[in-house]
């Protein structure tokens, strides 16, 4: 009842004030009072009458709304006391509110559901692989295992960088694949499935011939992932490798993870790792989620065992020393001759208050090349 009285008084004051101002505006626009005087008096008499009418109408509608709310509340209380479902109108309002809920919450829920489905599918594959009845190891299998234990892949950073990069083998960046790349996820400390950080990929079709080349597919791509966000426990050492067969097509492209990938080394450490981003209003949104992309090349190295008696270079030293020398020769052949350290070219402990010239005759002028 109090709401209806307040609505009546407020509506009456606003309506009377508005009509008086309208009448004054009309007279000001005409430059004189309204004539004849009988018409003006009639208008002045109608102003309070119309104001009271509008106020009564608003008060009546307010009273009806108050009664409807009270009746709805009473019906809900009665339904709750009787153990029944809420009235249909209340159910409709709840459903409408749920349908218009937080979009971000829906995206998180959908991402988590998709991650759970992918996680269950991967676990089912692993379980089927573990539970399979393995055939006895054959001589060919033993030979393949021995070959794999002797050979390994060496990685060389392509420097100076090539622009644009065209290789499908690189560290960092984002994977180049189809849109349906199965991005691996594992449970973090909060029990939520979180995507792993992309570490790099290898183009198997670009691998050169080598000791164990026959053990890998002729074509396809390997994608490597690791838990690098800092949100996982110490026992979450899940390093995942995905294999996609076939060759790259024109519908391939960079695949930015659609889920909420955490910054590298975690959100807590990102402000110390990237202090130049603290000027941003929301630095947590611009912290890097991927490592810088670095193009690589791969080559085969054969792990040389100890040199035994009868080998051509058995007399060049201790067997294990000769084996190390063989391995070093392979590394030099692949990576090139190591650059020797020259302390004269180092800026360590050099003066900072004047131009430092490392060697006599070193030019301090910019080069034309």
FINU-801103 format. One record per residue (C-alpha): residue number from 1; residue in three letters; x, y, z. Coordinates in steps of 0.05 Angstrom, whole numbers, padded with zeros to 5 digits. Last residue first. Example, Ala and Ser with C-alpha at 12.3 -4.5 7.8 and 13.67 -1.06 7.14 Angstrom:
! FINU-801103
<pt pos="2" code="ser" x="00273" y="-00021" z="00143"/>
<pt pos="1" code="ala" x="00246" y="-00090" z="00156"/>
This chain:
! FINU-801103
<pt pos="369" code="unk" x="01555" y="-00060" z="-00928"/>
<pt pos="368" code="unk" x="01576" y="00012" z="-00919"/>
<pt pos="367" code="unk" x="01603" y="-00004" z="-00850"/>
<pt pos="366" code="unk" x="01593" y="00044" z="-00793"/>
<pt pos="365" code="unk" x="01658" y="00074" z="-00765"/>
<pt pos="364" code="unk" x="01694" y="00050" z="-00703"/>
<pt pos="363" code="unk" x="01740" y="00005" z="-00744"/>
<pt pos="362" code="unk" x="01783" y="-00044" z="-00705"/>
<pt pos="361" code="unk" x="01856" y="-00026" z="-00719"/>
<pt pos="360" code="unk" x="01879" y="-00049" z="-00651"/>
<pt pos="359" code="unk" x="01831" y="-00099" z="-00622"/>
<pt pos="358" code="unk" x="01768" y="-00097" z="-00579"/>
<pt pos="357" code="unk" x="01754" y="-00022" z="-00586"/>
<pt pos="356" code="unk" x="01709" y="00000" z="-00529"/>
<pt pos="355" code="unk" x="01683" y="00071" z="-00534"/>
<pt pos="354" code="unk" x="01683" y="00105" z="-00467"/>
<pt pos="353" code="unk" x="01648" y="00104" z="-00400"/>
<pt pos="352" code="unk" x="01630" y="00030" z="-00400"/>
<pt pos="351" code="unk" x="01699" y="00001" z="-00392"/>
<pt pos="350" code="unk" x="01706" y="-00074" z="-00405"/>
<pt pos="349" code="unk" x="01695" y="-00126" z="-00350"/>
<pt pos="348" code="unk" x="01657" y="-00171" z="-00399"/>
<pt pos="347" code="unk" x="01650" y="-00141" z="-00469"/>
<pt pos="346" code="unk" x="01679" y="-00203" z="-00501"/>
<pt pos="345" code="unk" x="01719" y="-00199" z="-00565"/>
<pt pos="344" code="unk" x="01786" y="-00201" z="-00529"/>
<pt pos="343" code="unk" x="01763" y="-00262" z="-00490"/>
<pt pos="342" code="unk" x="01761" y="-00304" z="-00553"/>
<pt pos="341" code="unk" x="01721" y="-00368" z="-00546"/>
<pt pos="340" code="unk" x="01730" y="-00418" z="-00602"/>
<pt pos="339" code="unk" x="01673" y="-00427" z="-00651"/>
<pt pos="338" code="unk" x="01657" y="-00500" z="-00658"/>
<pt pos="337" code="unk" x="01670" y="-00530" z="-00728"/>
<pt pos="336" code="unk" x="01605" y="-00546" z="-00763"/>
<pt pos="335" code="unk" x="01539" y="-00573" z="-00735"/>
<pt pos="334" code="unk" x="01534" y="-00637" z="-00776"/>
<pt pos="333" code="unk" x="01606" y="-00656" z="-00792"/>
<pt pos="332" code="unk" x="01628" y="-00628" z="-00725"/>
<pt pos="331" code="unk" x="01577" y="-00672" z="-00689"/>
<pt pos="330" code="unk" x="01599" y="-00734" z="-00728"/>
<pt pos="329" code="unk" x="01673" y="-00721" z="-00712"/>
<pt pos="328" code="unk" x="01655" y="-00712" z="-00639"/>
<pt pos="327" code="unk" x="01622" y="-00780" z="-00638"/>
<pt pos="326" code="unk" x="01684" y="-00813" z="-00667"/>
<pt pos="325" code="unk" x="01728" y="-00777" z="-00616"/>
<pt pos="324" code="unk" x="01683" y="-00801" z="-00559"/>
<pt pos="323" code="unk" x="01691" y="-00873" z="-00585"/>
<pt pos="322" code="unk" x="01767" y="-00864" z="-00587"/>
<pt pos="321" code="unk" x="01766" y="-00841" z="-00515"/>
<pt pos="320" code="unk" x="01724" y="-00901" z="-00495"/>
<pt pos="319" code="unk" x="01772" y="-00950" z="-00527"/>
<pt pos="318" code="unk" x="01834" y="-00916" z="-00497"/>
<pt pos="317" code="unk" x="01879" y="-00887" z="-00549"/>
<pt pos="316" code="unk" x="01895" y="-00888" z="-00624"/>
<pt pos="315" code="unk" x="01911" y="-00963" z="-00625"/>
<pt pos="314" code="unk" x="01840" y="-00986" z="-00639"/>
<pt pos="313" code="unk" x="01837" y="-00941" z="-00700"/>
<pt pos="312" code="unk" x="01827" y="-00996" z="-00752"/>
<pt pos="311" code="unk" x="01784" y="-01039" z="-00705"/>
<pt pos="310" code="unk" x="01817" y="-01105" z="-00685"/>
<pt pos="309" code="unk" x="01810" y="-01096" z="-00611"/>
<pt pos="308" code="unk" x="01747" y="-01060" z="-00593"/>
<pt pos="307" code="unk" x="01726" y="-00987" z="-00599"/>
<pt pos="306" code="unk" x="01673" y="-00970" z="-00548"/>
<pt pos="305" code="unk" x="01604" y="-00960" z="-00577"/>
<pt pos="304" code="unk" x="01589" y="-00907" z="-00628"/>
<pt pos="303" code="unk" x="01521" y="-00874" z="-00623"/>
<pt pos="302" code="unk" x="01503" y="-00860" z="-00695"/>
<pt pos="301" code="unk" x="01482" y="-00789" z="-00709"/>
<pt pos="300" code="unk" x="01427" y="-00771" z="-00759"/>
<pt pos="299" code="unk" x="01409" y="-00700" z="-00781"/>
<pt pos="298" code="unk" x="01355" y="-00650" z="-00766"/>
<pt pos="297" code="unk" x="01344" y="-00578" z="-00787"/>
<pt pos="296" code="unk" x="01310" y="-00525" z="-00745"/>
<pt pos="295" code="unk" x="01268" y="-00461" z="-00752"/>
<pt pos="294" code="unk" x="01257" y="-00423" z="-00687"/>
<pt pos="293" code="unk" x="01189" y="-00396" z="-00668"/>
<pt pos="292" code="unk" x="01188" y="-00356" z="-00604"/>
<pt pos="291" code="unk" x="01155" y="-00394" z="-00547"/>
<pt pos="290" code="unk" x="01080" y="-00393" z="-00539"/>
<pt pos="289" code="unk" x="01029" y="-00366" z="-00489"/>
<pt pos="288" code="unk" x="01063" y="-00298" z="-00485"/>
<pt pos="287" code="unk" x="01034" y="-00249" z="-00434"/>
<pt pos="286" code="unk" x="00984" y="-00203" z="-00469"/>
<pt pos="285" code="unk" x="00921" y="-00220" z="-00430"/>
<pt pos="284" code="unk" x="00955" y="-00222" z="-00362"/>
<pt pos="283" code="unk" x="00981" y="-00151" z="-00375"/>
<pt pos="282" code="unk" x="00911" y="-00121" z="-00368"/>
<pt pos="281" code="unk" x="00921" y="-00045" z="-00369"/>
<pt pos="280" code="unk" x="00989" y="-00054" z="-00402"/>
<pt pos="279" code="unk" x="01049" y="-00019" z="-00369"/>
<pt pos="278" code="unk" x="01068" y="-00086" z="-00338"/>
<pt pos="277" code="unk" x="01089" y="-00113" z="-00406"/>
<pt pos="276" code="unk" x="01163" y="-00093" z="-00400"/>
<pt pos="275" code="unk" x="01168" y="-00138" z="-00338"/>
<pt pos="274" code="unk" x="01161" y="-00202" z="-00379"/>
<pt pos="273" code="unk" x="01192" y="-00257" z="-00336"/>
<pt pos="272" code="unk" x="01174" y="-00222" z="-00271"/>
<pt pos="271" code="unk" x="01102" y="-00209" z="-00290"/>
<pt pos="270" code="unk" x="01098" y="-00278" z="-00321"/>
<pt pos="269" code="unk" x="01117" y="-00314" z="-00257"/>
<pt pos="268" code="unk" x="01047" y="-00313" z="-00226"/>
<pt pos="267" code="unk" x="01012" y="-00326" z="-00293"/>
<pt pos="266" code="unk" x="01050" y="-00391" z="-00304"/>
<pt pos="265" code="unk" x="01118" y="-00410" z="-00334"/>
<pt pos="264" code="unk" x="01091" y="-00394" z="-00404"/>
<pt pos="263" code="unk" x="01024" y="-00359" z="-00399"/>
<pt pos="262" code="unk" x="00961" y="-00403" z="-00390"/>
<pt pos="261" code="unk" x="00922" y="-00430" z="-00450"/>
<pt pos="260" code="unk" x="00847" y="-00417" z="-00444"/>
<pt pos="259" code="unk" x="00820" y="-00461" z="-00498"/>
<pt pos="258" code="unk" x="00819" y="-00447" z="-00573"/>
<pt pos="257" code="unk" x="00893" y="-00465" z="-00581"/>
<pt pos="256" code="unk" x="00921" y="-00424" z="-00638"/>
<pt pos="255" code="unk" x="00929" y="-00469" z="-00698"/>
<pt pos="254" code="unk" x="00971" y="-00437" z="-00753"/>
<pt pos="253" code="unk" x="00948" y="-00463" z="-00822"/>
<pt pos="252" code="unk" x="00929" y="-00522" z="-00864"/>
<pt pos="251" code="unk" x="00875" y="-00515" z="-00918"/>
<pt pos="250" code="unk" x="00929" y="-00513" z="-00973"/>
<pt pos="249" code="unk" x="00952" y="-00582" z="-00957"/>
<pt pos="248" code="unk" x="01008" y="-00611" z="-00914"/>
<pt pos="247" code="unk" x="01025" y="-00684" z="-00927"/>
<pt pos="246" code="unk" x="00999" y="-00749" z="-00898"/>
<pt pos="245" code="unk" x="00999" y="-00774" z="-00827"/>
<pt pos="244" code="unk" x="00989" y="-00733" z="-00764"/>
<pt pos="243" code="unk" x="01027" y="-00758" z="-00703"/>
<pt pos="242" code="unk" x="01016" y="-00727" z="-00634"/>
<pt pos="241" code="unk" x="01070" y="-00729" z="-00580"/>
<pt pos="240" code="unk" x="01053" y="-00715" z="-00507"/>
<pt pos="239" code="unk" x="01101" y="-00700" z="-00450"/>
<pt pos="238" code="unk" x="01063" y="-00713" z="-00386"/>
<pt pos="237" code="unk" x="01108" y="-00703" z="-00326"/>
<pt pos="236" code="unk" x="01050" y="-00685" z="-00279"/>
<pt pos="235" code="unk" x="01085" y="-00712" z="-00217"/>
<pt pos="234" code="unk" x="01110" y="-00643" z="-00197"/>
<pt pos="233" code="unk" x="01041" y="-00615" z="-00195"/>
<pt pos="232" code="unk" x="01014" y="-00573" z="-00252"/>
<pt pos="231" code="unk" x="00998" y="-00499" z="-00258"/>
<pt pos="230" code="unk" x="01069" y="-00479" z="-00277"/>
<pt pos="229" code="unk" x="01048" y="-00465" z="-00349"/>
<pt pos="228" code="unk" x="01101" y="-00511" z="-00381"/>
<pt pos="227" code="unk" x="01066" y="-00579" z="-00385"/>
<pt pos="226" code="unk" x="01095" y="-00606" z="-00450"/>
<pt pos="225" code="unk" x="01072" y="-00616" z="-00523"/>
<pt pos="224" code="unk" x="01107" y="-00643" z="-00585"/>
<pt pos="223" code="unk" x="01076" y="-00649" z="-00654"/>
<pt pos="222" code="unk" x="01102" y="-00701" z="-00704"/>
<pt pos="221" code="unk" x="01085" y="-00693" z="-00777"/>
<pt pos="220" code="unk" x="01074" y="-00741" z="-00835"/>
<pt pos="219" code="unk" x="01113" y="-00775" z="-00890"/>
<pt pos="218" code="unk" x="01163" y="-00833" z="-00895"/>
<pt pos="217" code="unk" x="01143" y="-00861" z="-00828"/>
<pt pos="216" code="unk" x="01199" y="-00873" z="-00778"/>
<pt pos="215" code="unk" x="01240" y="-00937" z="-00766"/>
<pt pos="214" code="unk" x="01270" y="-00936" z="-00836"/>
<pt pos="213" code="unk" x="01308" y="-00872" z="-00820"/>
<pt pos="212" code="unk" x="01347" y="-00908" z="-00766"/>
<pt pos="211" code="unk" x="01418" y="-00904" z="-00794"/>
<pt pos="210" code="unk" x="01407" y="-00843" z="-00838"/>
<pt pos="209" code="unk" x="01372" y="-00814" z="-00898"/>
<pt pos="208" code="unk" x="01350" y="-00743" z="-00888"/>
<pt pos="207" code="unk" x="01285" y="-00723" z="-00853"/>
<pt pos="206" code="unk" x="01243" y="-00676" z="-00894"/>
<pt pos="205" code="unk" x="01182" y="-00722" z="-00900"/>
<pt pos="204" code="unk" x="01182" y="-00730" z="-00824"/>
<pt pos="203" code="unk" x="01167" y="-00656" z="-00815"/>
<pt pos="202" code="unk" x="01180" y="-00644" z="-00741"/>
<pt pos="201" code="unk" x="01140" y="-00601" z="-00693"/>
<pt pos="200" code="unk" x="01152" y="-00556" z="-00634"/>
<pt pos="199" code="unk" x="01140" y="-00543" z="-00560"/>
<pt pos="198" code="unk" x="01065" y="-00529" z="-00555"/>
<pt pos="197" code="unk" x="01044" y="-00517" z="-00483"/>
<pt pos="196" code="unk" x="00994" y="-00566" z="-00453"/>
<pt pos="195" code="unk" x="00920" y="-00551" z="-00449"/>
<pt pos="194" code="unk" x="00887" y="-00550" z="-00380"/>
<pt pos="193" code="unk" x="00835" y="-00600" z="-00354"/>
<pt pos="192" code="unk" x="00811" y="-00576" z="-00287"/>
<pt pos="191" code="unk" x="00828" y="-00611" z="-00221"/>
<pt pos="190" code="unk" x="00852" y="-00547" z="-00189"/>
<pt pos="189" code="unk" x="00924" y="-00572" z="-00189"/>
<pt pos="188" code="unk" x="00922" y="-00584" z="-00264"/>
<pt pos="187" code="unk" x="00889" y="-00642" z="-00301"/>
<pt pos="186" code="unk" x="00917" y="-00658" z="-00370"/>
<pt pos="185" code="unk" x="00903" y="-00633" z="-00441"/>
<pt pos="184" code="unk" x="00927" y="-00653" z="-00510"/>
<pt pos="183" code="unk" x="00909" y="-00612" z="-00572"/>
<pt pos="182" code="unk" x="00875" y="-00658" z="-00622"/>
<pt pos="181" code="unk" x="00886" y="-00620" z="-00687"/>
<pt pos="180" code="unk" x="00817" y="-00609" z="-00718"/>
<pt pos="179" code="unk" x="00834" y="-00543" z="-00751"/>
<pt pos="178" code="unk" x="00887" y="-00576" z="-00794"/>
<pt pos="177" code="unk" x="00961" y="-00567" z="-00780"/>
<pt pos="176" code="unk" x="01017" y="-00517" z="-00770"/>
<pt pos="175" code="unk" x="01030" y="-00517" z="-00695"/>
<pt pos="174" code="unk" x="01042" y="-00451" z="-00659"/>
<pt pos="173" code="unk" x="01109" y="-00418" z="-00646"/>
<pt pos="172" code="unk" x="01163" y="-00456" z="-00610"/>
<pt pos="171" code="unk" x="01212" y="-00504" z="-00643"/>
<pt pos="170" code="unk" x="01213" y="-00516" z="-00718"/>
<pt pos="169" code="unk" x="01204" y="-00567" z="-00774"/>
<pt pos="168" code="unk" x="01152" y="-00548" z="-00827"/>
<pt pos="167" code="unk" x="01203" y="-00506" z="-00863"/>
<pt pos="166" code="unk" x="01181" y="-00445" z="-00902"/>
<pt pos="165" code="unk" x="01205" y="-00389" z="-00857"/>
<pt pos="164" code="unk" x="01197" y="-00322" z="-00892"/>
<pt pos="163" code="unk" x="01249" y="-00299" z="-00879"/>
<pt pos="162" code="unk" x="01306" y="-00347" z="-00864"/>
<pt pos="161" code="unk" x="01340" y="-00340" z="-00797"/>
<pt pos="160" code="unk" x="01416" y="-00335" z="-00796"/>
<pt pos="159" code="unk" x="01419" y="-00386" z="-00769"/>
<pt pos="158" code="unk" x="01378" y="-00450" z="-00776"/>
<pt pos="157" code="unk" x="01384" y="-00483" z="-00708"/>
<pt pos="156" code="unk" x="01411" y="-00553" z="-00713"/>
<pt pos="155" code="unk" x="01381" y="-00614" z="-00681"/>
<pt pos="154" code="unk" x="01415" y="-00682" z="-00678"/>
<pt pos="153" code="unk" x="01373" y="-00745" z="-00685"/>
<pt pos="152" code="unk" x="01394" y="-00810" z="-00652"/>
<pt pos="151" code="unk" x="01420" y="-00878" z="-00672"/>
<pt pos="150" code="unk" x="01448" y="-00936" z="-00631"/>
<pt pos="149" code="unk" x="01386" y="-00952" z="-00588"/>
<pt pos="148" code="unk" x="01341" y="-00948" z="-00649"/>
<pt pos="147" code="unk" x="01383" y="-00999" z="-00686"/>
<pt pos="146" code="unk" x="01382" y="-01047" z="-00627"/>
<pt pos="145" code="unk" x="01307" y="-01040" z="-00622"/>
<pt pos="144" code="unk" x="01298" y="-01052" z="-00697"/>
<pt pos="143" code="unk" x="01343" y="-01114" z="-00694"/>
<pt pos="142" code="unk" x="01303" y="-01141" z="-00636"/>
<pt pos="141" code="unk" x="01238" y="-01130" z="-00674"/>
<pt pos="140" code="unk" x="01266" y="-01165" z="-00735"/>
<pt pos="139" code="unk" x="01287" y="-01224" z="-00692"/>
<pt pos="138" code="unk" x="01216" y="-01230" z="-00667"/>
<pt pos="137" code="unk" x="01187" y="-01208" z="-00600"/>
<pt pos="136" code="unk" x="01126" y="-01250" z="-00582"/>
<pt pos="135" code="unk" x="01059" y="-01220" z="-00600"/>
<pt pos="134" code="unk" x="01028" y="-01168" z="-00553"/>
<pt pos="133" code="unk" x="00958" y="-01183" z="-00530"/>
<pt pos="132" code="unk" x="00927" y="-01115" z="-00524"/>
<pt pos="131" code="unk" x="00914" y="-01087" z="-00455"/>
<pt pos="130" code="unk" x="00966" y="-01031" z="-00461"/>
<pt pos="129" code="unk" x="00943" y="-01009" z="-00530"/>
<pt pos="128" code="unk" x="00870" y="-01013" z="-00510"/>
<pt pos="127" code="unk" x="00885" y="-00972" z="-00448"/>
<pt pos="126" code="unk" x="00924" y="-00921" z="-00489"/>
<pt pos="125" code="unk" x="00867" y="-00914" z="-00539"/>
<pt pos="124" code="unk" x="00815" y="-00909" z="-00483"/>
<pt pos="123" code="unk" x="00857" y="-00857" z="-00447"/>
<pt pos="122" code="unk" x="00860" y="-00816" z="-00511"/>
<pt pos="121" code="unk" x="00785" y="-00819" z="-00520"/>
<pt pos="120" code="unk" x="00773" y="-00801" z="-00446"/>
<pt pos="119" code="unk" x="00819" y="-00741" z="-00454"/>
<pt pos="118" code="unk" x="00785" y="-00718" z="-00518"/>
<pt pos="117" code="unk" x="00717" y="-00723" z="-00485"/>
<pt pos="116" code="unk" x="00742" y="-00687" z="-00423"/>
<pt pos="115" code="unk" x="00772" y="-00632" z="-00465"/>
<pt pos="114" code="unk" x="00707" y="-00622" z="-00503"/>
<pt pos="113" code="unk" x="00670" y="-00617" z="-00437"/>
<pt pos="112" code="unk" x="00721" y="-00569" z="-00409"/>
<pt pos="111" code="unk" x="00717" y="-00525" z="-00471"/>
<pt pos="110" code="unk" x="00641" y="-00525" z="-00467"/>
<pt pos="109" code="unk" x="00641" y="-00506" z="-00394"/>
<pt pos="108" code="unk" x="00692" y="-00451" z="-00405"/>
<pt pos="107" code="unk" x="00652" y="-00424" z="-00464"/>
<pt pos="106" code="unk" x="00588" y="-00425" z="-00424"/>
<pt pos="105" code="unk" x="00621" y="-00388" z="-00367"/>
<pt pos="104" code="unk" x="00646" y="-00336" z="-00416"/>
<pt pos="103" code="unk" x="00576" y="-00326" z="-00443"/>
<pt pos="102" code="unk" x="00547" y="-00311" z="-00374"/>
<pt pos="101" code="unk" x="00475" y="-00329" z="-00372"/>
<pt pos="100" code="unk" x="00419" y="-00312" z="-00421"/>
<pt pos="99" code="unk" x="00392" y="-00383" z="-00425"/>
<pt pos="98" code="unk" x="00396" y="-00390" z="-00350"/>
<pt pos="97" code="unk" x="00355" y="-00327" z="-00340"/>
<pt pos="96" code="unk" x="00303" y="-00350" z="-00391"/>
<pt pos="95" code="unk" x="00300" y="-00418" z="-00357"/>
<pt pos="94" code="unk" x="00289" y="-00385" z="-00289"/>
<pt pos="93" code="unk" x="00235" y="-00339" z="-00316"/>
<pt pos="92" code="unk" x="00199" y="-00398" z="-00349"/>
<pt pos="91" code="unk" x="00202" y="-00438" z="-00285"/>
<pt pos="90" code="unk" x="00172" y="-00380" z="-00246"/>
<pt pos="89" code="unk" x="00115" y="-00375" z="-00296"/>
<pt pos="88" code="unk" x="00103" y="-00450" z="-00293"/>
<pt pos="87" code="unk" x="00095" y="-00449" z="-00217"/>
<pt pos="86" code="unk" x="00150" y="-00480" z="-00176"/>
<pt pos="85" code="unk" x="00153" y="-00557" z="-00169"/>
<pt pos="84" code="unk" x="00120" y="-00590" z="-00109"/>
<pt pos="83" code="unk" x="00148" y="-00609" z="-00041"/>
<pt pos="82" code="unk" x="00086" y="-00582" z="-00004"/>
<pt pos="81" code="unk" x="00127" y="-00530" z="00034"/>
<pt pos="80" code="unk" x="00163" y="-00510" z="-00030"/>
<pt pos="79" code="unk" x="00098" y="-00505" z="-00068"/>
<pt pos="78" code="unk" x="00067" y="-00463" z="-00012"/>
<pt pos="77" code="unk" x="00127" y="-00417" z="-00010"/>
<pt pos="76" code="unk" x="00127" y="-00410" z="-00085"/>
<pt pos="75" code="unk" x="00052" y="-00395" z="-00085"/>
<pt pos="74" code="unk" x="00061" y="-00343" z="-00031"/>
<pt pos="73" code="unk" x="00117" y="-00309" z="-00070"/>
<pt pos="72" code="unk" x="00074" y="-00309" z="-00133"/>
<pt pos="71" code="unk" x="00015" y="-00279" z="-00093"/>
<pt pos="70" code="unk" x="00060" y="-00225" z="-00063"/>
<pt pos="69" code="unk" x="00088" y="-00208" z="-00131"/>
<pt pos="68" code="unk" x="00019" y="-00204" z="-00162"/>
<pt pos="67" code="unk" x="-00006" y="-00160" z="-00104"/>
<pt pos="66" code="unk" x="00052" y="-00112" z="-00113"/>
<pt pos="65" code="unk" x="00040" y="-00109" z="-00188"/>
<pt pos="64" code="unk" x="-00034" y="-00093" z="-00178"/>
<pt pos="63" code="unk" x="-00018" y="-00037" z="-00128"/>
<pt pos="62" code="unk" x="00031" y="-00007" z="-00177"/>
<pt pos="61" code="unk" x="-00021" y="-00008" z="-00232"/>
<pt pos="60" code="unk" x="-00071" y="00027" z="-00186"/>
<pt pos="59" code="unk" x="-00020" y="00079" z="-00165"/>
<pt pos="58" code="unk" x="-00004" y="00094" z="-00238"/>
<pt pos="57" code="unk" x="-00078" y="00104" z="-00256"/>
<pt pos="56" code="unk" x="-00091" y="00147" z="-00194"/>
<pt pos="55" code="unk" x="-00032" y="00191" z="-00211"/>
<pt pos="54" code="unk" x="-00054" y="00200" z="-00283"/>
<pt pos="53" code="unk" x="-00124" y="00220" z="-00260"/>
<pt pos="52" code="unk" x="-00097" y="00267" z="-00206"/>
<pt pos="51" code="unk" x="-00052" y="00302" z="-00257"/>
<pt pos="50" code="unk" x="-00109" y="00307" z="-00307"/>
<pt pos="49" code="unk" x="-00153" y="00342" z="-00255"/>
<pt pos="48" code="unk" x="-00096" y="00386" z="-00231"/>
<pt pos="47" code="unk" x="-00083" y="00412" z="-00302"/>
<pt pos="46" code="unk" x="-00156" y="00415" z="-00324"/>
<pt pos="45" code="unk" x="-00170" y="00477" z="-00282"/>
<pt pos="44" code="unk" x="-00111" y="00515" z="-00312"/>
<pt pos="43" code="unk" x="-00135" y="00495" z="-00382"/>
<pt pos="42" code="unk" x="-00206" y="00521" z="-00367"/>
<pt pos="41" code="unk" x="-00178" y="00586" z="-00339"/>
<pt pos="40" code="unk" x="-00139" y="00597" z="-00404"/>
<pt pos="39" code="unk" x="-00199" y="00581" z="-00447"/>
<pt pos="38" code="unk" x="-00242" y="00631" z="-00407"/>
<pt pos="37" code="unk" x="-00187" y="00683" z="-00414"/>
<pt pos="36" code="unk" x="-00196" y="00685" z="-00490"/>
<pt pos="35" code="unk" x="-00140" y="00685" z="-00503"/>
<pt pos="34" code="unk" x="-00075" y="00650" z="-00482"/>
<pt pos="33" code="unk" x="-00024" y="00698" z="-00452"/>
<pt pos="32" code="unk" x="00024" y="00735" z="-00498"/>
<pt pos="31" code="unk" x="00090" y="00725" z="-00535"/>
<pt pos="30" code="unk" x="00063" y="00665" z="-00573"/>
<pt pos="29" code="unk" x="00126" y="00622" z="-00557"/>
<pt pos="28" code="unk" x="00124" y="00646" z="-00485"/>
<pt pos="27" code="unk" x="00050" y="00628" z="-00479"/>
<pt pos="26" code="unk" x="00063" y="00558" z="-00506"/>
<pt pos="25" code="unk" x="00122" y="00548" z="-00460"/>
<pt pos="24" code="unk" x="00082" y="00569" z="-00399"/>
<pt pos="23" code="unk" x="00028" y="00519" z="-00416"/>
<pt pos="22" code="unk" x="00080" y="00463" z="-00425"/>
<pt pos="21" code="unk" x="00114" y="00482" z="-00359"/>
<pt pos="20" code="unk" x="00047" y="00478" z="-00324"/>
<pt pos="19" code="unk" x="00033" y="00411" z="-00356"/>
<pt pos="18" code="unk" x="00101" y="00382" z="-00334"/>
<pt pos="17" code="unk" x="00095" y="00408" z="-00263"/>
<pt pos="16" code="unk" x="00025" y="00379" z="-00256"/>
<pt pos="15" code="unk" x="00047" y="00311" z="-00284"/>
<pt pos="14" code="unk" x="00111" y="00307" z="-00241"/>
<pt pos="13" code="unk" x="00075" y="00325" z="-00176"/>
<pt pos="12" code="unk" x="00017" y="00277" z="-00189"/>
<pt pos="11" code="unk" x="00063" y="00220" z="-00209"/>
<pt pos="10" code="unk" x="00105" y="00227" z="-00146"/>
<pt pos="9" code="unk" x="00044" y="00230" z="-00100"/>
<pt pos="8" code="unk" x="00009" y="00170" z="-00132"/>
<pt pos="7" code="unk" x="00073" y="00127" z="-00134"/>
<pt pos="6" code="unk" x="00086" y="00141" z="-00061"/>
<pt pos="5" code="unk" x="00015" y="00121" z="-00043"/>
<pt pos="4" code="unk" x="00020" y="00056" z="-00085"/>
<pt pos="3" code="unk" x="00086" y="00037" z="-00053"/>
<pt pos="2" code="unk" x="00057" y="00047" z="00016"/>
<pt pos="1" code="unk" x="00000" y="00000" z="00000"/>
